[in-house]
Amino acid sequence: MKQQISRITDILRRDDGISGAMHYTEQISWILFLKFLDDYEQRENDNAFLDGKTYNYILEEKFRWKNWIHLQNWKITWDDLKDFVNKELFPYLKSFRNINEDYHSIKYKIGEIYHFIDNRIESGHTLREILDIIDDLNFQKQEDLFELSHIYEDLLQWMGNDWWNSWEFYTPRSIIKIMVDTIDPKIGQTVYDPSTGSCGFLIEAFNHMNSQEKNDKELEFLKNKTFFWNEKTGLAYIMWVMNMILHGINNPNISKKNTLTQDIRQIQEKDRYDIILANPPFWWKEKELIQNNFPFKTNATEMLFLQHIYKNLKLWGKAWIIIPEWVLFNTGNAFQDIKKELLENYNLHSIISLPAWVFLPYSWVKTNVIFFDREWSTKDIWYYEINLWRTLTKNKPITYEEIKEIPNLLKKREISENSWIINVNDIKDYDLSAKNPNKAKEEALRSPLEIIENIEKNDDEIKVLVSELRKIIK
């Protein structure tokens, strides 16, 4: 299957209507989804027949995969095939968004997906080649769907490598898994990601919860009423809806909107979530109109998201959030006010300092993960500094094996050379900087020659990273 997808991307490179990994992923996605949908409907029809029931197809007969992709049955030209896709198939699929259907139904989601996407393939011959390759793929068995979901995630990561948009799309899977393992969501809890990214947090949470024992009612809740998220970008929206459906979450609760347009003063307890996992965007600046939705105004997107997140957390709920390091040490008025609210009304349990370059090639910003719950106010904070003793690069990212002990360490909250505890009363001006006191002592004892050698080593590592970044830009 992976080889076939690679063949398709090679074919798409020759098409005049396609440019860049984002276009490849988008175009592969809409075709793959229709084949997946056809196999899904055939499977449901077979199951209904065995039960003596009648299955009601989502798509009309004319628009079902097997009835329109075979050119020899149509006796039409390549251009006729492309015209059918552009002038009949896509308008039909887009129309599902306007029907009187349950917002959470697959039919409505199909309308949402195709509302924000169009066929960009310029050549009817190219379209024919791709349809023939995908027609040979089979998504009837669970193992086929499992393989497809992993290939699709590879496509999303590849799309993420498309330079400037990359940091929006992908959080390393090792970091995601550690965060989910630590927060340990249970069936019956709701999980929310206000800044979707690649849906990695929700999919990992689904896999974690799906492995737990459950009855039919709990399985129904898991698939239909557990996961919630927002996405404001059209392309990202359709990618993540497809990704969730491919992973078995048939009715994802996703809203296409800017999360920060919600006035957090209006949030009630019934609207809140048990678990929040997020890697919110940073570097963006928000206009005053958006800032008016928050008690503490700032144009720093990461601080608006932090307010949104803690206000959306249920009583006894838990949150794991990735933030840039400057959030910890910034003592500007709004930053102090927001962190004061976090410490006084929530339990900021732990702060994990991630290694430098952990998000290469997407972002060079030093980051931390903060873990807090809505149980009581903060008494003390356990800090842990991940020390890999190596430099991360695009081709040598952080691995799960290197950090898999974190959930256990966080429960114990022990003090070591890489971990320490700070009492909240010792924090000045709400500066939460994760400065390792043990490391500070060691550095103070180094000789001038050792310091120079360390500088030279860092300089060599920076040159390697700069060289890699130049390749990406080209």
C-alpha positions in Angstrom: 0.0 0.0 0.0 2.8 2.4 0.9 4.5 1.7 -2.5 1.3 2.4 -4.3 0.9 5.8 -2.5 4.5 6.6 -3.5 3.6 5.8 -7.1 0.7 8.2 -6.9 2.9 11.1 -5.6 5.3 10.5 -8.5 2.5 10.7 -11.0 1.1 13.9 -9.4 4.5 15.6 -9.7 4.0 15.5 -13.5 0.6 17.2 -13.3 0.4 21.0 -14.0 -2.3 21.5 -11.4 -0.2 20.2 -8.5 2.6 21.9 -6.6 4.1 20.9 -3.3 3.5 18.2 -0.6 0.3 19.9 0.6 -1.3 19.5 -2.8 -0.2 15.9 -3.1 -1.7 15.1 0.3 -4.9 17.0 -0.5 -5.5 15.2 -3.8 -4.6 11.8 -2.6 -6.9 12.3 0.4 -10.1 13.0 -1.5 -9.6 10.0 -3.8 -8.5 7.7 -1.0 -11.5 8.7 1.1 -14.0 7.8 -1.6 -12.5 4.4 -2.0 -12.5 3.9 1.8 -16.1 5.1 1.9 -17.1 2.6 -0.9 -15.5 -0.3 1.0 -17.1 0.8 4.2 -20.5 0.9 2.7 -20.0 -2.5 1.0 -19.0 -3.9 4.4 -22.0 -2.4 6.1 -24.3 -3.7 3.4 -22.9 -7.2 3.8 -23.4 -7.1 7.5 -27.0 -5.9 7.1 -27.7 -8.7 4.7 -26.4 -11.3 7.1 -28.7 -9.8 9.8 -31.7 -9.8 7.4 -31.8 -6.1 7.2 -31.5 -3.5 4.4 -28.6 -1.0 4.4 -29.3 2.5 3.3 -26.4 3.7 1.2 -25.0 7.2 1.9 -24.2 7.8 -1.8 -26.6 7.5 -4.6 -25.8 4.7 -7.0 -24.4 6.9 -9.8 -21.8 8.4 -7.4 -20.6 5.2 -5.8 -16.9 4.4 -6.5 -17.4 1.3 -8.6 -20.0 2.9 -10.8 -18.1 5.9 -12.0 -14.4 5.1 -12.0 -14.3 2.5 -14.8 -13.8 4.4 -18.0 -14.5 1.4 -20.3 -18.1 1.3 -19.1 -18.6 4.9 -19.9 -17.0 5.1 -23.3 -15.8 8.7 -22.6 -12.6 10.6 -23.0 -10.1 11.5 -20.2 -11.5 15.1 -20.2 -15.0 13.8 -19.9 -13.9 11.9 -16.7 -12.4 15.1 -15.3 -15.5 17.1 -16.2 -17.7 14.5 -14.4 -15.6 14.8 -11.2 -15.5 18.6 -11.3 -19.1 19.3 -12.5 -21.1 16.4 -11.0 -19.3 14.5 -8.3 -17.9 17.3 -6.3 -21.1 19.4 -6.4 -23.0 16.4 -5.3 -20.7 15.7 -2.3 -20.6 19.4 -1.3 -24.4 19.4 -1.2 -24.4 17.1 1.8 -23.4 20.1 3.9 -26.8 21.7 3.2 -29.1 18.8 3.9 -31.1 18.4 7.1 -28.8 15.8 8.7 -27.3 15.3 12.1 -24.2 17.5 12.3 -22.3 14.5 13.7 -23.4 12.1 10.9 -20.9 10.8 8.3 -23.1 12.2 5.5 -22.8 15.7 7.0 -19.0 15.3 7.5 -18.6 14.3 3.8 -20.3 17.5 2.9 -17.9 19.4 5.2 -14.9 17.7 3.7 -15.7 18.4 0.1 -16.9 21.9 0.8 -13.3 22.9 1.5 -11.6 20.9 -1.2 -11.6 20.8 -5.0 -10.0 18.5 -7.7 -6.7 20.2 -8.6 -5.6 17.4 -11.0 -5.3 19.1 -14.4 -4.9 16.1 -16.6 -7.7 13.6 -17.1 -5.1 10.9 -17.9 -3.3 11.6 -14.6 -6.7 11.2 -12.8 -7.3 7.9 -14.6 -3.9 6.5 -13.6 -4.4 7.4 -9.9 -8.0 6.0 -9.8 -6.7 2.7 -11.2 -4.0 2.4 -8.6 -6.3 3.2 -5.7 -9.0 0.9 -7.1 -6.7 -2.0 -6.5 -6.4 -1.2 -2.8 -8.7 -3.0 -0.3 -10.0 -1.5 2.9 -12.3 -4.2 3.9 -10.3 -5.7 6.7 -9.3 -4.1 9.9 -5.6 -4.7 9.3 -6.0 -2.8 5.9 -7.5 0.1 7.7 -4.8 0.0 10.3 -2.1 0.2 7.6 -4.0 2.9 5.7 -4.2 5.0 8.9 -0.4 4.8 9.4 0.3 5.7 5.7 -2.1 8.6 6.0 -0.2 9.9 9.1 3.0 9.7 7.1 1.3 11.8 4.4 0.3 14.4 7.0 3.8 14.5 8.4 5.2 14.9 4.9 2.7 17.7 4.3 4.0 19.2 7.6 7.5 19.2 6.1 6.2 21.7 3.6 8.3 24.5 5.3 6.5 27.5 6.7 3.2 25.7 7.5 5.0 22.8 9.0 4.9 23.8 12.7 1.1 24.0 12.5 0.7 20.4 11.6 2.9 18.0 13.4 3.9 17.2 17.0 6.4 14.4 17.4 4.5 11.1 18.1 6.9 10.3 21.0 5.9 13.5 22.8 2.2 12.9 22.1 2.4 9.3 23.5 4.1 10.4 26.7 1.5 13.1 27.3 -1.4 10.7 26.8 0.3 8.0 28.9 0.7 10.4 31.7 -2.8 11.8 31.7 -4.2 8.3 31.2 -7.7 9.1 29.9 -10.5 6.7 30.8 -13.6 5.6 28.8 -16.5 7.9 29.8 -14.2 11.0 29.9 -14.3 13.7 27.2 -11.1 14.8 25.5 -10.6 18.2 23.9 -7.8 19.7 21.7 -8.4 23.4 20.9 -5.6 23.5 18.4 -5.9 20.3 16.4 -2.6 20.0 14.6 -2.5 16.5 13.0 -5.1 15.1 15.4 -2.2 13.2 17.0 -3.3 13.8 20.5 -6.9 12.7 19.9 -5.9 9.6 17.9 -3.3 8.6 20.6 -6.0 9.1 23.3 -8.4 7.0 21.2 -5.9 4.2 20.9 -5.2 4.4 24.6 -8.9 4.3 25.6 -9.9 1.8 23.0 -7.5 -0.8 24.6 -9.5 -0.7 27.8 -12.3 -3.1 28.5 -15.7 -1.7 27.5 -19.3 -2.7 26.7 -21.2 -1.7 23.6 -22.6 1.5 25.2 -19.1 2.6 26.3 -17.8 1.9 22.8 -20.5 4.0 21.3 -19.6 6.9 23.7 -16.0 6.5 22.8 -16.5 6.8 19.1 -19.2 9.5 19.1 -19.1 11.6 22.2 -15.6 11.5 23.5 -13.4 13.7 21.2 -13.8 17.4 20.4 -11.7 19.9 18.6 -11.6 23.0 16.5 -9.8 23.9 13.3 -10.0 27.2 11.4 -8.0 26.3 8.3 -10.0 24.6 5.5 -7.3 22.2 4.3 -6.3 21.2 7.8 -9.9 20.7 8.7 -10.6 18.1 6.0 -7.2 16.4 6.6 -8.1 15.8 10.3 -11.7 14.8 9.7 -10.5 12.1 7.3 -7.7 11.1 9.7 -10.1 10.6 12.5 -12.6 8.6 10.4 -9.8 6.4 9.1 -8.8 5.6 12.7 -12.4 4.4 13.4 -13.9 7.6 14.9 -16.8 7.8 12.4 -18.5 10.9 13.8 -15.7 13.3 14.9 -17.0 16.3 16.8 -15.0 19.0 15.0 -15.9 22.6 14.4 -14.4 24.7 11.7 -13.7 27.9 13.6 -11.1 29.9 15.3 -11.0 28.6 18.8 -10.2 32.1 20.2 -13.5 33.6 18.9 -15.2 32.0 21.9 -15.9 34.4 24.9 -14.5 32.3 27.7 -16.6 34.3 30.2 -19.7 32.5 28.8 -18.4 28.9 29.4 -20.5 26.9 31.8 -19.5 23.7 33.6 -21.7 21.5 31.3 -19.6 22.7 28.4 -16.2 21.8 29.9 -14.0 18.8 29.3 -12.4 16.1 31.4 -9.1 16.0 29.5 -7.4 18.7 27.4 -4.3 17.9 25.4 -2.8 20.6 23.2 0.2 22.1 21.4 -1.2 25.6 20.8 0.2 27.9 18.0 2.7 30.6 19.1 4.3 33.5 17.3 0.9 34.6 16.0 -0.6 37.9 17.1 -4.3 38.3 17.6 -6.3 41.5 17.0 -8.1 43.4 19.8 -11.5 42.0 18.6 -10.3 38.5 19.6 -8.6 39.7 22.8 -12.0 41.0 24.0 -13.0 37.4 24.5 -10.6 37.1 27.4 -10.4 38.6 30.9 -6.6 39.3 30.5 -6.0 40.9 27.1 -2.8 40.2 25.2 -1.9 39.8 21.5 0.2 36.7 22.4 -1.7 33.8 21.0 -0.2 31.3 23.4 -1.5 33.2 26.4 -5.0 33.5 24.9 -5.0 29.7 24.4 -3.8 29.1 27.9 -6.8 31.1 29.3 -9.1 29.3 26.9 -7.8 25.9 28.1 -8.0 26.4 31.8 -11.5 27.9 31.5 -12.6 24.8 29.5 -11.4 22.3 32.1 -14.0 20.5 34.2 -13.8 20.2 37.9 -11.3 17.4 38.6 -10.2 17.6 35.0 -6.6 17.4 33.8 -4.6 19.2 31.1 -1.2 18.7 29.4 -0.1 21.7 27.3 3.1 22.4 25.3 4.1 26.0 25.6 7.2 28.1 24.5 9.7 28.6 27.3 9.2 32.4 27.3 5.7 31.9 28.8 7.5 30.7 32.0 9.8 33.6 32.5 7.9 36.5 30.9 6.8 38.8 33.7 4.8 41.3 31.7 1.4 42.4 33.2 -0.8 40.0 31.2 1.6 37.1 31.6 1.7 37.6 35.3 -2.1 37.9 35.6 -2.7 34.7 33.6 -0.1 32.7 35.5 -1.5 34.1 38.8 -4.9 32.7 37.8 -3.3 29.4 36.9 -1.5 29.0 40.2 -4.4 30.2 42.5 -7.3 28.4 40.9 -5.6 25.3 39.4 -2.9 22.9 40.5 0.1 23.4 38.3 1.4 19.9 39.2 4.5 19.6 36.9 6.6 21.3 34.3 8.7 19.2 31.8 11.5 21.0 30.0 11.8 19.5 26.5 15.2 19.4 24.8 16.2 22.1 22.3 15.3 21.5 18.7 12.7 18.9 19.6 10.3 20.3 16.9 12.8 20.5 14.0 12.3 21.2 11.2 9.0 22.8 12.2 10.2 25.2 14.9 13.4 26.2 16.7 11.7 27.5 19.8 12.6 26.0 23.2 9.5 24.5 24.7 8.1 23.0 27.9 5.1 20.8 28.8 2.9 22.0 31.7 0.6 19.5 33.6 -2.2 21.0 35.7 -5.6 19.9 37.0 -8.6 21.6 38.4 -8.7 20.2 41.9 -7.1 22.8 44.2 -4.6 25.7 44.1 -0.9 25.1 43.4 1.3 24.2 46.4 4.5 23.2 44.7 5.7 22.4 41.2 7.8 19.4 40.2 10.2 20.2 37.5 11.9 17.7 35.2 14.6 18.5 32.6 14.9 15.9 29.8 18.6 15.5 29.2 19.4 13.3 26.2 23.1 14.0 26.0 22.9 14.4 22.3 21.7 17.0 19.8 18.4 16.5 18.1 18.2 16.9 14.3 15.5 16.4 11.7 16.8 12.9 10.9 17.5 12.0 14.5 14.4 13.2 16.4 13.5 12.4 20.0 12.3 8.8 20.5 9.8 7.3 22.8 12.4 5.0 24.3 14.4 8.0 25.5 11.5 9.5 27.5 9.2 6.6 28.3 10.0 6.8 32.0 8.5 10.2 32.4 4.9 9.1 33.4 6.3 7.0 36.2 8.8 9.7 37.3 6.0 12.3 37.4 3.9 10.1 39.7 6.8 9.7 42.1 7.9 13.4 42.0 11.3 12.5 43.2 14.2 14.9 43.4 17.3 14.0 41.3 20.0 15.6 39.2 17.4 16.3 36.5 14.4 17.0 38.7 13.5 19.4 41.6 10.5 20.9 43.4 9.8 24.6 44.0 7.3 25.8 46.6 4.8 28.2 45.2 5.7 30.7 47.9 9.2 30.9 46.6 8.1 32.0 43.1 8.7 35.7 42.5 6.7 37.8 40.0 5.2 34.6 38.7 8.4 33.7 37.0 8.1 29.9 36.5 11.5 29.4 34.8 12.6 25.8 34.7 16.2 26.4 35.7 17.8 23.3 37.0 19.6 24.2 40.3 21.7 21.1 40.0 22.9 22.0 36.6 23.7 25.5 37.7 26.0 24.2 40.4 27.8 21.9 38.0 28.3 24.7 35.5 29.8 27.0 38.2 32.5 24.4 38.8 33.6 24.1 35.2 37.1 25.4 34.2 37.5 28.2 31.6 39.0 25.7 29.2 35.9 23.4 29.6 33.6 26.3 28.9 35.5 27.2 25.7 35.5 23.6 24.5 31.7 23.5 25.1 31.2 26.7 23.1 33.2 25.2 20.2 31.1 22.0 20.4 27.8 24.0 20.3 29.1 26.1 17.4 29.8 22.9 15.4 26.3 21.6 16.2 24.7 24.9 15.2 26.5 24.8 11.8 25.1 21.3 11.1 21.6 22.5 11.9 21.9 25.6 9.8 23.1 23.4 6.9 20.1 21.2 7.2 17.7 24.2 7.4 19.3 25.7 4.2 18.5 22.4 2.4 14.9 22.7 3.5 14.6 26.3 2.3 16.0 25.3 -1.1 
